[in-house]
């Protein structure tokens, strides 16, 4: 049996305690609200969270192998471990997208080599239909990276009606607004706020009309978030994500030198929008911290490819949220562990017991343990992603990662 002890944080409580787990099964067997002297101790500077999950990444690998130079399931898993992330969910916009039963199973087989668990989204595109097995789906409402998208809302609804009752995540950018603005001088102007807010309205109407379990990805605008809050009040089954970059950066810090590095879809917004995302977390309206980890090569970023590599720094960014943004620890446990665990739970193999995201008997012994008193400078040499770059190179975070347990094994152990 393995044992760790210290300051334990869940989405409902905080206590000094001991977690006992079976190292052969990787599952928790007992949680005690007392300190066992035989347990591995984590001092008062540390907090023990359920293992973090990032439910929006682009690991890039598929059966074609065409984009493995950017990332693959092994490097994405190692980047996750470096960022205190124990499971991820990978998006389907690949050269060979997983859009039917065979293409999904072929891609799923490739995930088995990852050092952490990977859940796969299936893609929704023109003429696709639901798979036979239960999986989460992703739809790109307008052009982004890849070819899996719709040109207009009518085409999207004509397909989405086949997915009644399914778990569908939406990239909300209105295709017609993007087309209208495609010749504007900057990336931010080419993908304006209205693209997100209009697409949000349409996505919410589809979620309601077709009884979807909806998730809206990487929120960036105050108005868009406001529409989600109102929809939740009306009982619409919808959740939403926010990325670290939309919580930390805004258009005021863009320069000609860094603009390409901070290019993403949706783009950075203004200070008011950024502050609204932080408030959305504090008020309980945002459900997931998800990176939208989109690794591209340094050469591609210099040419203006959209996407930010940030899986390596997930756990370090959490210390920034706690210390600089004053996000309470139990909210961190909810948006980084409990909710991601609940999202992937229907799709997990039996070996993970009751699943991820909670510190209870029968759950996976996955723990993300942070030191909130030990600042840490993230250096380029620490990047495990194949992208080889990070927007946080040289940044001093107010805390550090003390240990990362996956199925009872400390993956940060020397």
Buried (B, 14 or more C-beta within 10 A) or exposed (E): EBBBBBBBBBBEEBEEBBBBBBEEBBBBBBBBEEEBEEBBBBEEBBBBBBBBBBBBBBBBBBBEEEBBBBBBBBBBBBBBBBBBBBBBBBBBBBEBBBBBBEBBEEBBEBBEEBBBBBBBBBBBBBEBEBBEEEBBBBBBBBBBBBBBBBEBBEBBBEBBEEBEEBBBBBBBBBBBBBBBBEEEEEBBEBBBBBBBBBBBBBBBBBBBEBEBBBBBBBBBBBBBBBBBBEBBEEEBBBBBBBBBBBBBBBBEEBEEEEBBBBBBBBBBBBEEBBEBBBEBBEEEBBBBBBBBBBBBBEEBBEEEBBBBBBBBBBBBBBBBBBBEBEBBBBBBBBBBBBBBBBBBBEBBEEEBBBBBBBBBBEBBBBBBBBBBBBEBEBEEEBBBBBBEBBBBBEBEBBBBBBBBBBBBBBBEEE
